Amino acid sequence: MEVAIKILLPLDGSKSGESAIPNVEDIVSKFKPELNPEVILFHVITDAYSYISDKYENQPLSMRGNERREAEAKAIDYLNKVGELMKAKGIKFVPKVAVGLAADEIIKFAKDDRVDMIVMSTLGSTGINKWEFGSVTNRVIHMETRIPILIIKATGK
């Protein structure tokens, strides 16, 4: 059976990031089984950045091979643990990991893999900025794409 519906769920390993999981589970439960919905659990590993004072800009410092492999393995383990809880509810999942800037990688993957929807959570801000989205979420919703994006207000810390 071919996948007809793909939902991309970016996760950063935090409880607030996981706030969108119940919403995704609810959305998937609404689809008819013949649509064979699939949740893509997506984690982006961001290389370290250092501040170069003479140029006043951030310059990427790539992780070494072993560091990158270890980070990717930890990310896959995390996504599989989250996915096993979904699988127990009858939800098909696929873990995917990318390396780069979170917002850029989320949109790149969503376009390349032709996902049908992106669901992500955001803590937002407090005080005068409380209605603004987090920086990754903000960048994702403002990138050129015709993919529907559902933003969930995070409940965890």
Backbone torsions as a table, in degrees:
resi	resn	phi	psi	omega
1	MET	NA	127.1	-178.7
2	GLU	-83.8	145.4	178.9
3	VAL	-70.8	129.0	179.2
4	ALA	-106.2	-30.1	-177.4
5	ILE	-123.1	124.9	178.3
6	LYS	-120.9	125.3	177.2
7	ILE	-114.6	124.1	179.3
8	LEU	-94.3	123.2	179.9
9	LEU	-120.4	95.2	177.2
10	PRO	-71.1	132.1	178.7
11	LEU	-128.8	140.3	-179.5
12	ASP	-110.4	5.9	179.6
13	GLY	92.0	-3.9	-178.8
14	SER	-95.8	158.6	175.9
15	LYS	-64.1	-36.6	178.5
16	SER	-66.0	-37.2	177.0
17	GLY	-64.3	-33.0	-179.3
18	GLU	-78.6	-4.5	-179.8
19	SER	-59.8	-24.0	-179.1
20	ALA	-80.5	-13.6	-175.3
21	ILE	-57.6	-49.8	179.5
22	PRO	-59.1	-35.1	178.3
23	ASN	-66.4	-41.7	178.3
24	VAL	-64.1	-43.2	178.3
25	GLU	-60.4	-40.5	178.7
26	ASP	-65.2	-43.9	179.0
27	ILE	-60.6	-47.7	-178.4
28	VAL	-62.2	-36.6	-179.4
29	SER	-64.7	-19.2	-178.8
30	LYS	-82.9	-17.9	-178.6
31	PHE	-78.6	146.5	173.7
32	LYS	-68.9	142.5	-177.4
33	PRO	-56.3	-32.3	-178.7
34	GLU	-66.8	-15.4	175.2
35	LEU	-78.4	-12.2	175.1
36	ASN	46.8	60.6	-178.7
37	PRO	-66.1	147.2	-179.1
38	GLU	-133.4	134.0	176.3
39	VAL	-102.8	123.9	177.1
40	ILE	-97.7	110.2	177.1
41	LEU	-84.4	119.7	-168.4
42	PHE	-124.2	127.5	178.4
43	HIS	-127.2	134.7	179.1
44	VAL	-109.5	125.2	174.2
45	ILE	-92.7	122.2	-179.0
46	THR	-101.5	123.4	175.6
47	ASP	-59.4	155.0	177.6
48	ALA	-66.0	148.8	176.9
49	TYR	-122.5	143.1	177.0
50	SER	-122.0	151.0	-178.4
51	TYR	-90.0	121.8	178.5
52	ILE	-100.0	104.4	-171.2
53	SER	-67.2	-28.8	-177.8
54	ASP	-75.3	-21.5	179.0
55	LYS	-107.3	-10.1	-178.1
56	TYR	53.7	43.5	176.1
57	GLU	-149.5	160.3	178.7
58	ASN	-83.0	137.9	178.0
59	GLN	-120.1	131.8	-178.2
60	PRO	-71.4	141.4	173.0
61	LEU	-120.7	108.0	-175.0
62	SER	-71.1	145.4	174.4
63	MET	-69.6	151.4	175.3
64	ARG	-74.9	163.3	-176.5
65	GLY	-49.0	-52.0	-178.8
66	ASN	-65.1	-40.9	178.9
67	GLU	-61.4	-43.4	-179.5
68	ARG	-65.7	-44.8	179.4
69	ARG	-62.4	-41.1	178.2
70	GLU	-64.9	-43.1	178.9
71	ALA	-63.3	-42.0	178.8
72	GLU	-64.9	-41.4	179.3
73	ALA	-64.3	-42.4	177.7
74	LYS	-63.5	-40.1	179.8
75	ALA	-65.0	-44.0	178.8
76	ILE	-63.3	-42.3	177.3
77	ASP	-58.8	-45.8	178.9
78	TYR	-60.0	-48.9	-178.6
79	LEU	-63.1	-38.0	177.8
80	ASN	-65.5	-36.9	177.4
81	LYS	-64.8	-44.3	176.9
82	VAL	-62.8	-44.2	-178.0
83	GLY	-64.3	-35.1	179.5
84	GLU	-62.4	-34.6	176.8
85	LEU	-66.9	-36.8	176.8
86	MET	-70.2	-42.7	-179.2
87	LYS	-58.6	-37.4	178.5
88	ALA	-62.5	-21.0	178.1
89	LYS	-98.3	9.5	177.5
90	GLY	84.1	18.5	-178.3
91	ILE	-102.2	127.3	178.2
92	LYS	-78.3	134.7	179.0
93	PHE	-135.0	157.2	175.6
94	VAL	-136.0	124.6	177.0
95	PRO	-86.0	136.4	178.3
96	LYS	-137.5	140.6	179.5
97	VAL	-128.3	140.1	175.6
98	ALA	-132.1	161.1	176.9
99	VAL	-120.3	128.9	179.7
100	GLY	153.1	-154.4	176.3
101	LEU	-85.8	130.0	-170.5
102	ALA	-51.4	-55.4	-176.5
103	ALA	-61.3	-43.8	-179.8
104	ASP	-61.7	-43.8	-177.8
105	GLU	-69.9	-36.1	178.1
106	ILE	-61.8	-49.7	-178.7
107	ILE	-67.3	-42.4	178.7
108	LYS	-58.3	-48.1	-179.5
109	PHE	-64.2	-44.4	-178.4
110	ALA	-58.4	-41.5	179.0
111	LYS	-71.6	-48.6	-176.8
112	ASP	-63.1	-38.7	-176.8
113	ASP	-92.8	-0.1	177.8
114	ARG	53.9	54.3	178.0
115	VAL	-73.2	156.0	-178.0
116	ASP	-92.4	-21.0	-177.5
117	MET	-161.5	146.2	172.0
118	ILE	-113.8	130.5	175.9
119	VAL	-122.7	124.6	179.1
120	MET	-146.1	157.3	179.3
121	SER	-106.6	163.1	177.3
122	THR	-146.6	144.0	174.1
123	LEU	-79.3	-29.9	-174.1
124	GLY	69.6	-162.3	-178.8
125	SER	-123.7	177.0	177.4
126	THR	-115.6	171.7	177.6
127	GLY	67.2	-138.9	-174.9
128	ILE	-64.1	-25.4	-177.9
129	ASN	-98.2	16.9	-171.2
130	LYS	-62.2	-19.7	-178.8
131	TRP	-93.3	-2.7	177.6
132	GLU	-81.0	148.6	176.7
133	PHE	-85.0	162.7	174.4
134	GLY	-60.9	160.7	-172.6
135	SER	-62.0	-40.8	178.7
136	VAL	-66.4	-48.1	179.9
137	THR	-59.7	-44.1	179.8
138	ASN	-59.1	-45.1	179.9
139	ARG	-65.8	-39.1	-179.7
140	VAL	-63.8	-46.2	-176.2
141	ILE	-71.3	-17.9	179.9
142	HIS	-99.6	0.7	176.7
143	MET	-81.8	152.2	-178.6
144	GLU	-69.6	107.8	176.6
145	THR	-160.6	153.4	176.3
146	ARG	-105.9	16.6	-179.5
147	ILE	-84.8	127.6	177.0
148	PRO	-62.4	140.2	-179.7
149	ILE	-126.8	124.0	176.8
150	LEU	-105.1	121.9	-179.9
151	ILE	-103.7	127.8	-179.0
152	ILE	-110.3	131.4	174.9
153	LYS	-69.6	120.6	-177.8
154	ALA	-67.1	145.5	178.8
155	THR	-110.4	-21.2	-177.7
156	GLY	-92.5	175.3	177.4
157	LYS	-121.4	NA	NA
